[in-house]
Amino acid sequence: MSRLLRTHLLSRRGVLGLGLGALTAARFPVASASEGEGFAEAHGMSAFGDLKYPAEFHHFDYVNPDAPKGGFFSLIPSVRANNQSFFTFNSFNAYIMKGEGAQGMDMTFVTLMARAGDEPDAMYGYAAKSVAISPDKLTYRFTLRPEARFHDGVRITAQDVAWSLTTLKEKGHPLIVTQLRFMEKAEAADDATVVVTFAKDRARDVPLYVAGLPIFSKAYYATRPFEESTLEVPLGSGPYKVGKYEVNRFVEFERVKGWWAADLPVCRGSYNFDVVRYEFYRDRDVAYEGFTGKSYLYREEFTSRIWATRYDFAAVKDGRVKRETLPDETPSGGQGWFINTRRDKFKDPHVREAFNYAFDFEWTNKSIMYGAYARTVSPFQNSDMVAEGPPSPEELKLLEPFRGQVPDEVFGTPFVPPVSDGSGQDRRLLRKAQQLLNDAGLKVKDGKRYLPNGELFSVEFLIDEVSFQPHHGPFLKNLNQLGIDATLRIVDAVQFRARVEGFDFDITIERMSMSATPGDSLRPYFSSQAAATKGSYNLAGIANPAIDALIEKAVAAESRTDLTIACRALDRVFRAGRYWVPQWYRSTHPVAYWDEFSHPAKPPKYAQGTGAPDIWWFDAAKAAKIEQAK
């Protein structure tokens, strides 16, 4: 496969995924604790009050605090957010709808708090040294560090933070706007204190989402429109600033020497390379050839065919290129073909279910992906939130109000994709698909299947990457055998994003990225509101009152146990809706890199990705060996 579509992560080093929890006081004593006006001040926050690190911690356990600074790191994108693309860029504004935002822009800005990768959802002080929380948890007072500075040396003030949050709510990418709808206002009490007020029905994770958003300079944007795509490099405050670039080809980020936050506990051992460079290729196979020629230095391999058959070039054999398989203990989310139920031809769930019987995962995994993957069954894959067997009494309590409104299957064993005989054309499964289509009133005439209204049943699969083409071949062949006029259309990245964000497609591939503590992040994927919001992740157009209600149960959960129960109940209703044809996942990161780097023994458990480049570092001794081997 071409990639795991690790999309929609707002920031790799901030709020990884969007599912974080409500701010709560830490269980550790805080030296600056304040009870004024009933507010409880804390150095960190988490969904349910548990923090691993005390107030005076020195560094995260998973980093090397003595990692040397220096060196050069280059890679191709494997994560995208908002308006970003894997293949190109034409703007340095990565937080709006317009343009194709450059990868890596999150490295140029700081946030109020920073994510700990070895905890499910905890965050600790970054630009803010502490947060004071009102007893009703609707008002949050962040106290900024006096040393916090923009790259021009000007102090970061509460006015900058308040302006940034307000502007993102009003003019940011629709996904950001959706997440901020329960933030009522952000105000500067003084230069060092920003007060954020939330609505009474706000989700548990909204305050942490806010704490992980970038801080912009109010003065910089006083003379510039925020909502416009631009190649003017914005004034930042993070560990890197934009360096050399060539639109659509590459962008470099240069480490800021003497950066004000370098010795903060949340930053020690991180941001070690002098230069981080993103290379852009239109095709993953071409990008692989670039890697073998050392056009870039690090590659996470998402194409199982290449991983299995093509890492035999000279630099691998003589040890200059190293291959590793690193563990991935995070929820993998759910990747699949999403069916656009906004279109009348897909309204009947029998029709959507038929597509599940036409896809032969076993043949595809064996013949195309070298047996590297397991079958996805749930959007909560690789976590304890996946529903299994009959619902528990606790799940039934949440589901019973919807009996008669949801399929009876919800109250039994959840739907699991069929297992084929691996032939690519399992006749038993195709007969089942045919029966489902017949039951939905789609009859065959002269080998073609027609909708009940008499129109030919035609379906277009939309993708933006050629390397996904082989995975569609047998699937489309089976659909055509069923009389469906199924075709594949490959478009460029810009057109793909425009069509997907405008819901102008029949079926396309998406990956739901879930955190260990989902909350308000469920809404962009599953809610009725998101179904009507262009640019949202609800590609299937799910508009189900039961799912909406279960999202609210998950959002309101007061313990991890309650959250897990709510997500399992939601999983049952989602899977009963047949909104997708689930694809595949794996719980590892296959990576290859020119052996000039070192990294921690294993990635932090709850962080998306491998930790590169954030917590890797240049190894001069290894680099010297490569030079000698030339």
C-alpha positions in Angstrom: 0.0 0.0 0.0 1.1 3.5 -0.6 0.7 4.9 2.9 -1.4 4.6 6.0 -2.9 8.0 5.3 -1.8 9.3 8.7 -3.8 12.4 8.1 -5.5 15.2 10.0 -3.0 15.6 12.8 -3.1 19.2 13.7 0.5 19.1 15.0 3.0 16.3 15.4 4.4 17.9 18.5 1.4 19.6 19.9 -2.1 18.1 20.0 -1.4 14.8 18.2 -4.7 13.9 16.8 -7.5 16.1 18.1 -8.8 13.9 20.8 -7.6 15.3 24.1 -9.4 15.8 27.3 -10.5 18.5 29.8 -8.0 20.3 31.9 -7.8 19.2 35.5 -5.5 20.0 38.4 -2.5 17.7 38.6 -2.1 15.1 41.3 1.4 16.5 42.0 1.9 19.5 44.2 2.7 22.7 42.3 5.1 25.2 43.8 3.0 28.1 42.5 -0.4 26.7 43.5 -3.0 29.3 43.9 -6.5 29.1 45.2 -7.5 32.7 44.6 -11.1 33.0 43.6 -11.4 29.2 43.8 -9.1 28.7 40.8 -6.7 25.7 41.0 -3.4 26.3 39.3 -1.4 23.5 37.8 1.7 22.9 35.7 0.0 20.3 33.5 -3.3 18.9 32.4 -4.9 15.7 31.4 -8.3 14.3 30.6 -8.9 12.7 33.9 -6.5 14.3 36.2 -3.5 11.9 36.0 -0.1 13.4 35.3 3.1 11.4 35.1 5.5 14.3 35.6 5.8 16.5 38.7 6.0 20.3 38.5 9.8 20.5 38.4 10.5 17.6 36.0 13.7 18.1 33.9 12.7 16.3 30.7 10.4 13.7 29.2 11.7 10.2 29.9 11.6 9.1 26.2 14.1 11.8 25.0 17.9 12.0 25.2 18.4 15.3 27.1 22.0 15.3 26.0 21.3 14.8 22.3 23.8 16.9 20.4 22.5 19.8 18.2 23.5 20.0 14.5 23.2 18.1 11.3 20.7 17.9 8.5 17.6 15.8 8.3 15.4 15.3 5.2 12.2 13.4 4.6 9.0 13.2 2.5 5.7 14.0 4.2 3.8 11.2 6.0 1.4 13.4 8.0 -0.9 16.2 6.8 -3.3 18.6 8.4 -5.9 21.1 7.4 -4.9 22.4 3.9 -1.6 20.4 3.6 -0.8 17.9 0.8 1.6 15.0 0.7 2.7 16.0 -2.8 3.0 19.8 -3.1 2.8 23.2 -1.4 2.2 26.7 -2.5 1.5 28.6 0.8 3.0 29.2 4.2 -0.4 29.5 5.8 -1.2 26.0 6.9 -4.2 26.9 9.1 -6.8 28.0 6.5 -8.8 26.5 3.7 -7.1 28.2 0.8 -3.9 27.0 -0.8 -1.7 24.0 -0.2 0.0 24.6 3.1 3.7 23.7 3.5 4.6 20.7 5.6 6.5 21.5 8.9 4.9 24.9 9.6 3.9 23.8 13.0 7.7 23.8 13.9 7.7 27.5 13.5 5.1 28.3 16.2 4.8 27.6 19.9 1.6 26.7 21.7 0.4 27.3 25.2 1.0 23.7 26.3 3.0 20.8 24.8 2.0 17.2 24.6 3.7 14.3 26.5 4.1 11.4 24.2 4.3 8.8 26.9 0.9 9.6 28.4 -2.6 9.2 26.8 -3.4 12.9 26.7 -1.3 14.9 29.2 0.1 18.4 28.3 2.7 20.5 30.2 3.7 24.2 30.1 5.2 25.6 26.9 4.6 29.3 26.2 2.4 29.2 29.3 4.1 28.2 32.5 0.8 27.3 34.3 -2.9 27.2 34.0 -5.5 28.1 36.6 -8.9 26.5 36.3 -12.2 27.7 37.7 -14.2 25.3 39.9 -16.8 24.8 37.1 -14.0 24.2 34.6 -15.4 26.8 32.2 -12.7 29.5 32.7 -9.0 28.9 32.2 -6.3 31.4 33.0 -3.0 30.8 31.3 0.0 32.6 32.7 2.6 33.2 30.0 6.4 32.8 30.5 8.1 36.2 30.6 10.9 34.9 28.4 8.6 33.8 25.6 9.5 35.6 22.4 8.7 35.8 18.7 11.7 35.4 16.3 12.1 39.2 16.1 12.7 39.3 19.8 9.4 40.8 20.7 7.7 39.3 23.8 4.7 37.0 23.3 1.8 38.5 25.2 -1.7 37.5 26.2 -3.0 39.8 23.4 -1.2 37.7 20.9 -2.7 34.5 22.3 -6.3 36.0 22.5 -6.0 37.3 18.9 -4.7 34.0 17.6 -7.5 31.9 19.2 -10.2 34.4 18.1 -8.9 34.6 14.6 -8.6 30.8 14.2 -12.2 30.5 15.4 -13.4 33.1 12.9 -11.1 32.6 9.9 -9.3 29.3 10.3 -9.7 26.1 8.4 -13.3 24.6 8.9 -11.9 21.8 10.9 -10.4 24.3 13.4 -13.5 26.4 13.4 -15.6 23.3 14.2 -13.3 22.3 17.1 -13.5 25.9 18.5 -17.2 26.4 18.5 -17.5 25.7 22.2 -14.8 28.3 23.0 -16.9 31.4 23.8 -14.0 33.9 24.0 -10.3 34.5 24.6 -9.3 37.7 26.4 -6.1 39.3 27.7 -6.4 40.1 31.4 -3.0 41.7 31.2 0.2 41.1 29.2 0.9 37.9 30.9 -2.5 36.4 31.5 -4.9 35.1 28.9 -8.4 34.1 30.0 -10.3 31.5 27.9 -14.0 31.0 28.5 -15.9 27.9 27.3 -19.6 27.1 26.8 -21.3 25.0 29.5 -21.8 22.1 27.1 -18.2 22.2 25.8 -16.6 18.9 25.2 -14.0 17.5 27.6 -11.1 17.9 25.1 -11.8 21.4 23.8 -9.6 23.2 26.4 -6.6 21.0 25.6 -7.2 21.5 21.9 -7.1 25.2 22.5 -3.9 24.8 24.5 -2.3 23.1 21.5 -3.1 25.8 18.9 -0.3 28.0 17.4 0.3 31.5 18.7 0.6 34.2 16.0 1.8 37.7 16.3 -1.1 40.2 16.4 1.2 43.0 15.3 2.4 41.1 12.3 -1.1 40.4 11.1 -2.2 44.0 11.7 -1.1 44.8 8.2 -1.8 41.4 6.6 -5.0 39.3 6.0 -4.8 36.1 7.9 -7.3 34.2 5.7 -5.2 34.5 2.5 -2.9 32.0 1.0 0.6 33.5 0.9 4.3 32.7 0.3 5.4 35.4 2.7 7.1 33.7 5.6 5.1 34.5 8.7 6.7 35.7 11.9 7.0 32.7 14.2 8.2 31.7 17.7 9.0 28.0 17.5 12.2 26.0 17.3 12.5 26.5 13.6 12.0 29.2 10.9 11.5 28.8 7.2 14.7 28.8 5.3 15.3 27.9 1.6 12.4 26.7 -0.4 11.1 26.1 -4.0 7.4 25.9 -4.4 6.1 22.4 -5.1 9.6 20.9 -4.7 11.1 21.4 -1.2 11.0 23.5 1.9 13.8 23.8 4.6 13.4 24.8 8.2 16.4 26.2 10.0 16.9 25.8 13.8 16.7 29.1 15.7 19.9 29.6 17.5 19.5 30.8 21.1 15.8 29.9 21.0 14.1 31.0 24.2 12.4 27.7 24.9 15.3 25.3 24.2 15.8 24.5 27.9 12.2 24.0 28.9 11.4 20.6 30.3 9.0 20.0 27.3 11.8 20.8 24.8 15.0 19.3 26.2 16.2 16.6 23.9 14.0 17.7 21.0 14.5 19.8 17.9 18.1 18.7 17.5 18.8 19.2 13.8 20.1 22.4 12.4 18.1 21.9 9.2 14.9 19.9 8.5 14.0 19.6 4.9 10.8 18.3 3.3 11.0 17.0 -0.2 7.8 16.7 -2.4 7.2 14.0 -5.0 4.1 13.4 -7.1 4.6 9.6 -6.9 5.7 7.4 -4.0 7.6 5.1 -6.4 9.6 8.0 -7.8 10.2 9.2 -4.2 11.7 5.8 -3.4 14.2 6.2 -6.2 15.1 9.6 -4.8 15.8 7.9 -1.4 18.1 5.3 -3.0 20.0 8.2 -4.6 20.2 10.0 -1.2 18.1 12.9 -2.4 16.6 12.7 1.1 17.7 10.7 4.2 14.7 9.3 6.0 11.7 7.3 4.7 8.8 5.7 6.4 7.8 2.9 4.0 4.1 2.6 3.4 4.3 0.5 0.2 4.6 -3.1 1.3 5.7 -4.2 -2.1 8.7 -1.9 -2.0 9.5 -2.9 1.6 9.4 -6.6 0.7 11.3 -6.5 -2.6 13.3 -3.4 -3.3 15.5 -2.7 -0.2 18.4 -4.7 -1.7 20.3 -1.8 -3.2 24.0 -1.4 -2.5 23.7 1.1 0.4 21.5 -1.3 2.3 23.8 -4.2 1.7 26.9 -2.4 2.9 25.1 -0.8 5.9 25.0 2.8 4.8 21.2 2.6 4.8 19.6 1.1 7.9 16.2 -0.6 8.0 14.1 -0.8 11.3 10.6 -1.8 12.2 9.5 0.4 15.1 6.5 -0.4 17.3 3.3 1.6 17.0 1.2 1.2 20.1 -1.3 4.0 19.4 -4.8 3.5 18.1 -4.4 2.9 14.4 -7.8 4.5 13.6 -9.7 3.2 10.7 -8.8 3.4 7.0 -11.1 2.4 4.3 -13.2 3.3 1.2 -15.8 5.8 2.4 -19.2 5.8 0.6 -20.8 9.2 0.0 -24.3 8.6 1.4 -25.2 12.2 0.4 -25.8 10.7 -3.0 -29.2 9.0 -3.5 -27.7 5.8 -5.1 -25.9 5.0 -1.8 -28.8 5.7 0.6 -29.8 2.0 1.0 -27.4 0.3 3.5 -27.9 -3.0 1.5 -26.2 -1.4 -1.4 -23.3 -0.2 0.8 -23.0 -3.7 2.4 -22.7 -5.3 -1.0 -19.5 -3.4 -1.6 -18.0 -5.1 1.5 -18.6 -8.5 -0.1 -17.1 -7.5 -3.4 -13.7 -6.6 -1.9 -11.3 -9.5 -1.4 -8.9 -8.4 1.4 -7.3 -11.8 1.7 -6.2 -11.8 -2.0 -5.1 -8.2 -1.9 -3.0 -8.7 1.2 -1.4 -11.8 -0.2 -0.9 -10.7 -3.8 -0.2 -7.0 -3.5 0.8 -6.3 0.1 3.0 -9.3 0.8 0.9 -10.3 3.8 2.0 -7.3 5.7 -1.3 -6.1 7.0 -4.3 -7.2 9.2 -7.9 -6.4 8.4 -9.4 -3.3 9.9 -12.9 -3.7 11.3 -13.4 -0.6 13.4 -12.5 3.1 13.4 -11.0 2.5 16.8 -8.7 -0.3 15.6 -5.7 -1.3 17.7 -7.4 0.0 20.9 -9.7 -1.3 23.7 -12.5 0.8 22.2 -13.3 -1.7 19.5 -16.7 -3.4 20.1 -16.5 -7.2 20.3 -19.2 -9.8 20.9 -22.6 -8.9 22.3 -22.8 -5.5 24.1 -22.0 -5.4 27.8 -24.8 -4.3 30.3 -23.1 -0.9 30.4 -23.2 -0.6 26.6 -26.8 -1.7 26.5 -27.8 1.0 28.9 -26.5 3.6 26.3 -28.0 1.7 23.3 -31.5 0.8 24.6 -33.0 4.3 23.9 -32.3 3.7 20.2 -33.9 0.3 19.9 -36.1 0.4 16.8 -34.2 3.4 15.4 -31.0 1.5 14.7 -30.5 -2.0 13.1 -31.1 -4.9 15.4 -27.5 -6.0 14.8 -26.4 -3.2 17.1 -27.7 -5.3 20.0 -25.8 -8.4 18.9 -22.3 -9.1 17.5 -20.9 -6.2 15.5 -20.4 -6.5 11.8 -17.0 -7.8 10.7 -16.0 -7.8 7.1 -16.3 -11.2 5.4 -13.3 -13.5 5.0 -12.8 -14.7 1.5 -11.2 -17.8 0.0 -8.3 -15.6 -1.2 -9.1 -16.3 -4.9 -9.9 -12.7 -5.7 -13.4 -13.7 -6.9 -15.0 -15.7 -4.1 -18.2 -16.8 -5.6 -19.9 -17.3 -2.3 -19.3 -13.7 -1.3 -20.3 -12.4 -4.7 -23.6 -14.2 -4.5 -24.2 -12.5 -1.2 -23.4 -9.1 -2.7 -25.7 -9.9 -5.6 -28.6 -10.8 -3.2 -28.1 -7.6 -1.3 -28.3 -5.5 -4.4 -31.4 -7.4 -5.6 -33.0 -6.8 -2.2 -32.4 -3.1 -2.6 -34.2 -3.1 -5.9 -31.2 -2.9 -8.2 -31.9 -5.2 -11.0 -29.7 -6.5 -13.8 -30.6 -6.0 -17.5 -28.3 -7.1 -20.3 -25.4 -7.5 -17.8 -25.8 -3.9 -16.4 -27.3 -3.1 -13.0 -29.9 -0.3 -12.8 -31.1 1.8 -9.8 -34.8 1.6 -8.9 -35.3 4.9 -10.8 -34.0 3.3 -14.0 -30.6 4.9 -14.1 -27.5 2.9 -14.7 -25.7 2.2 -11.4 -22.3 3.8 -12.0 -19.6 4.3 -9.3 -16.4 6.3 -9.5 -13.6 5.7 -7.0 -11.5 8.8 -6.5 -7.8 8.8 -5.5 -4.8 11.0 -5.9 -2.0 8.5 -5.9 -1.0 6.1 -8.6 0.4 3.5 -6.2 -3.1 2.8 -4.9 -4.2 1.7 -8.3 -3.4 -2.0 -7.9 -5.6 -2.3 -4.8 -8.6 -1.2 -6.8 -8.2 -3.6 -9.8 -9.8 -6.8 -8.4 -12.3 -4.8 -6.4 -13.6 -3.0 -9.5 -13.5 -6.3 -11.5 -15.8 -7.9 -8.9 -18.1 -4.8 -8.9 -18.4 -4.9 -12.7 -19.1 -8.6 -12.6 -22.1 -7.6 -10.4 -23.3 -5.3 -13.2 -22.0 -2.1 -11.5 -20.3 0.3 -13.9 -17.3 0.9 -11.5 -14.3 3.0 -12.6 -11.2 4.5 -11.0 -10.2 8.1 -11.4 -6.8 9.4 -10.4 -6.5 13.2 -10.1 -3.7 15.5 -9.0 -3.4 16.5 -5.3 -5.0 19.9 -5.7 -8.1 18.6 -7.5 -8.4 15.7 -5.1 -8.5 17.9 -2.1 -11.0 20.3 -3.7 -13.3 17.5 -4.6 -13.1 15.7 -1.3 -13.6 18.8 0.8 -16.6 19.7 -1.4 -17.9 16.1 -1.1 -17.8 15.8 -4.9 -17.1 12.1 -5.1 -18.8 8.7 -5.0 -16.2 6.7 -3.0 -12.8 7.7 -1.8 -10.1 6.6 0.7 -9.9 8.2 4.1 -8.2 7.4 7.4 -9.8 8.2 10.7 -7.0 9.1 13.2 -8.0 8.4 16.8 -6.2 9.3 20.0 -6.1 7.3 23.2 -8.7 9.7 24.6 -11.2 10.7 21.9 -13.7 13.4 22.7 -14.7 16.4 20.6 -12.5 14.9 17.9 -15.3 12.4 17.3 -17.6 15.1 15.9 -15.6 15.9 12.7 -15.7 12.2 11.7 -19.2 11.1 12.8 -21.5 14.0 13.6 -24.5 15.2 11.6 -23.1 18.7 11.8 -19.8 17.6 10.2 -21.8 15.9 7.4 -23.1 19.3 6.4 -19.7 21.1 6.8 -17.5 21.2 3.7 -13.9 20.3 4.5 -14.9 18.1 7.4 -13.7 14.5 7.8 -17.2 13.1 7.7 -16.8 11.9 4.1 -19.5 9.3 4.3 -22.1 11.9 5.2 -23.0 10.2 8.5 -26.1 11.9 9.9 -27.4 9.6 12.5 -29.2 10.8 15.7 -28.0 7.7 17.7 -24.4 8.4 16.7 -24.8 12.1 17.6 -26.1 11.1 21.0 -23.4 8.6 21.7 -20.8 11.2 20.7 -22.2 13.3 23.5 -21.9 10.4 25.9 -18.3 10.0 25.0 -17.6 13.7 25.4 -19.3 13.8 28.8 -17.5 10.6 30.1 -16.0 11.2 33.6 -13.6 8.3 33.5 -11.6 6.3 31.0 -13.9 3.3 31.7 -17.0 5.4 30.8 -15.3 6.7 27.7 -14.4 3.2 26.5 -18.0 2.0 27.0 -19.4 5.0 25.0 -16.9 4.5 22.2 -17.7 0.8 21.9 -21.4 1.6 21.7 -20.7 4.2 19.0 -18.6 1.7 17.2 -21.5 -0.7 17.0 -23.9 1.8 15.5 -21.3 3.0 13.0 -20.4 -0.4 11.8 -24.1 -1.3 11.5 -24.5 1.6 9.1 -22.1 0.1 6.5 -20.7 3.5 5.7 -17.4 2.2 4.5 -15.4 -0.8 3.2 -12.7 -1.1 5.8 -9.2 -1.7 4.5 -6.1 -2.7 6.6 -3.7 -1.6 9.3 -0.4 -2.6 10.9 1.0 -1.9 14.4 4.5 -1.1 13.3 6.5 1.6 11.5 8.8 0.2 8.8 11.5 2.9 8.4 14.7 3.2 6.4 17.3 5.9 6.7 20.8 6.8 5.8 22.7 5.8 8.9 23.7 9.3 10.1 21.2 9.5 13.0 20.5 8.1 16.4 17.2 7.9 18.2 15.6 6.7 21.4 15.2 3.0 21.8 11.5 3.1 21.0 9.0 5.8 20.1 6.9 7.1 23.0 3.8 4.9 23.4 1.1 7.5 22.7 2.8 9.7 20.1 1.9 9.3 16.4 4.8 8.3 14.3 8.4 7.3 15.0 9.5 10.5 16.8 11.5 11.6 13.7 12.7 14.3 13.3 11.6 15.8 16.6 13.5 13.5 19.1 16.2 12.0 16.7 19.6 13.5 16.4 22.6 13.7 14.1 25.3 11.2 14.9 28.7 12.5 13.7 30.5 9.2 14.2 28.0 7.3 12.0 28.1 10.1 9.3 31.9 9.9 9.2 31.7 6.1 8.5 29.4 6.8 5.6 31.8 9.3 4.2 34.7 6.8 4.5 32.6 4.2 2.7 32.1 6.3 -0.4 
